[in-house]
Amino acid sequence: MSIRRIPSGGEFEEKIGYCRAVVAGGFVHVAGCTGTDRTTG
């Protein structure tokens, strides 16, 4: 099965290997959103 990652350009994607959406086996899996405080990380 092929897996395609669709990045959103977020700052954590490269740091921890996160992707907002992943296409796998004919399905699209999309992660939810979280609020972050950019002043505290």
Secondary structure as the mmCIF struct_conf table of DSSP 4:
data_model
#
loop_
_struct_conf.conf_type_id
_struct_conf.id
_struct_conf.beg_label_comp_id
_struct_conf.beg_label_asym_id
_struct_conf.beg_label_seq_id
_struct_conf.end_label_comp_id
_struct_conf.end_label_asym_id
_struct_conf.end_label_seq_id
STRN STRN1 ILE A 3 ILE A 6
TURN_TY1_P TURN_TY1_P1 GLU A 11 GLU A 11
HELX_RH_AL_P HELX_RH_AL_P1 PHE A 12 ILE A 16
BEND BEND1 ARG A 20 ARG A 20
STRN STRN2 ALA A 21 ALA A 24
TURN_TY1_P TURN_TY1_P2 GLY A 25 GLY A 26
STRN STRN3 PHE A 27 VAL A 30
TURN_TY1_P TURN_TY1_P3 ARG A 38 THR A 40
#
